[in-house]
Amino acid sequence: MGEIVNLRREKKRRAAAAEAASARENRVRHGRTAVQRGADQRSEERRQAALDAAALAPPDRPDPSPGDIDLS
């Protein structure tokens, strides 16, 4: 004689297993480790520092607008 199975529990167990498999696939597909996130953050900080170092100094005074120029 076979084992008696509660069909509601079996349905819930299968649904939970399918959900767990889907979550596992999503973690692999979209997940990033802390090491990867940290490396990206350090890379972005280095990139920003290089941009800041290469930036030109702002002028001492703003450029005059065309209406501010006295042609007389």
ZAKEMAR-218594 format. One record per atom (N, C-alpha, C): residue in one letter; y, x, z. Coordinates in steps of 0.1 Angstrom, whole numbers, padded with zeros to 4 digits, always signed. Layout:
BEGIN
aYXZ ...
***
This chain:
BEGIN
m-0012+0008+0000 m+0000+0000+0000 m+0012+0009+0000 g+0023+0005-0007 g+0035+0013-0008 g+0044+0011+0004 e+0054+0019+0004 e+0064+0018+0015 e+0074+0006+0012 i+0077-0001+0023 i+0086-0012+0022 i+0101-0006+0022 v+0109-0011+0012 v+0122-0006+0010 v+0132-0017+0011 n+0142-0015+0019 n+0153-0025+0020 n+0162-0022+0008 l+0163-0032-0001 l+0170-0030-0014 l+0185-0028-0012 r+0191-0035-0002 r+0206-0033+0001 r+0208-0018+0005 r+0200-0013+0014 r+0202+0001+0019 r+0200+0011+0007 e+0190+0008-0001 e+0187+0017-0012 e+0198+0017-0022 k+0204+0005-0025 k+0215+0004-0034 k+0227+0012-0028 k+0230+0011-0015 k+0241+0018-0009 k+0238+0033-0009 r+0226+0037-0007 r+0222+0051-0007 r+0225+0057-0021 r+0220+0050-0031 r+0222+0055-0045 r+0237+0056-0048 a+0245+0046-0044 a+0259+0046-0047 a+0266+0058-0040 a+0262+0060-0027 a+0268+0072-0020 a+0264+0085-0027 a+0251+0086-0031 a+0247+0098-0038 a+0255+0100-0051 a+0257+0090-0058 a+0265+0091-0071 a+0279+0095-0068 e+0285+0089-0058 e+0299+0092-0054 e+0300+0107-0049 a+0290+0112-0042 a+0290+0125-0038 a+0289+0135-0049 a+0280+0131-0059 a+0279+0140-0071 a+0292+0140-0079 s+0299+0129-0080 s+0311+0128-0087 s+0322+0137-0080 a+0322+0136-0067 a+0332+0144-0059 a+0329+0159-0060 r+0316+0163-0061 r+0312+0177-0062 r+0317+0182-0076 e+0315+0173-0087 e+0320+0177-0100 e+0335+0179-0100 n+0342+0170-0094 n+0357+0171-0094 n+0361+0183-0086 r+0355+0187-0075 r+0359+0199-0068 r+0357+0211-0077 v+0346+0211-0084 v+0344+0223-0093 v+0354+0223-0104 r+0357+0211-0110 r+0366+0210-0121 r+0380+0213-0118 h+0385+0207-0106 h+0399+0207-0103 h+0402+0215-0091 g+0392+0219-0083 g+0395+0226-0070 g+0399+0240-0072 r+0406+0245-0063 r+0410+0259-0064 r+0409+0265-0050 t+0404+0277-0049 t+0402+0283-0036 t+0415+0287-0030 a+0415+0290-0017 a+0427+0295-0010 a+0431+0308-0016 v+0422+0316-0020 v+0425+0329-0025 v+0432+0328-0039 q+0427+0319-0047 q+0434+0316-0060 q+0448+0311-0058 r+0450+0301-0049 r+0463+0296-0047 r+0473+0307-0041 g+0468+0315-0032 g+0476+0326-0027 g+0480+0336-0038 a+0470+0339-0047 a+0473+0349-0057 a+0484+0343-0067 d+0483+0330-0070 d+0493+0324-0078 d+0507+0324-0071 q+0507+0321-0058 q+0520+0321-0051 q+0526+0335-0051 r+0518+0345-0049 r+0523+0359-0049 r+0528+0363-0063 s+0521+0359-0073 s+0525+0361-0087 s+0538+0355-0090 e+0540+0342-0085 e+0552+0335-0087 e+0564+0342-0080 e+0561+0346-0068 e+0572+0353-0060 e+0576+0366-0067 r+0566+0374-0072 r+0570+0386-0080 r+0578+0383-0092 r+0574+0372-0099 r+0581+0368-0111 r+0596+0364-0108 q+0597+0357-0097 q+0611+0352-0093 q+0619+0364-0089 a+0613+0374-0082 a+0620+0386-0077 a+0625+0394-0089 a+0616+0395-0099 a+0620+0402-0111 a+0631+0396-0119 l+0631+0382-0119 l+0642+0375-0126 l+0655+0377-0118 d+0654+0376-0105 d+0666+0378-0096 d+0672+0392-0098 a+0663+0402-0099 a+0668+0416-0100 a+0675+0418-0114 a+0670+0411-0124 a+0676+0413-0137 a+0688+0404-0140 a+0692+0395-0131 a+0703+0386-0133 a+0716+0394-0133 l+0725+0390-0141 l+0738+0396-0142 l+0747+0391-0130 a+0756+0400-0126 a+0764+0396-0115 a+0774+0385-0119 p+0777+0376-0111 p+0787+0365-0115 p+0801+0372-0117 p+0809+0367-0126 p+0823+0372-0128 p+0831+0369-0115 d+0841+0378-0114 d+0850+0376-0102 d+0858+0363-0103 r+0862+0359-0114 r+0869+0346-0116 r+0863+0338-0127 p+0864+0326-0126 p+0858+0317-0137 p+0866+0319-0150 d+0860+0317-0161 d+0867+0317-0174 d+0876+0305-0174 p+0888+0307-0180 p+0898+0296-0180 p+0893+0286-0191 s+0896+0273-0187 s+0892+0263-0197 s+0903+0263-0208 p+0901+0257-0219 p+0911+0257-0230 p+0924+0251-0226 g+0924+0241-0217 g+0936+0235-0212 g+0944+0243-0203 d+0939+0254-0197 d+0945+0262-0187 d+0953+0274-0194 i+0950+0276-0206 i+0956+0288-0213 i+0971+0285-0217 d+0980+0293-0213 d+0994+0291-0216 d+0997+0300-0229 l+1001+0294-0240 l+1003+0301-0252 l+1018+0303-0255 s+1027+0300-0246 s+1041+0302-0248 s+1046+0316-0246 
***
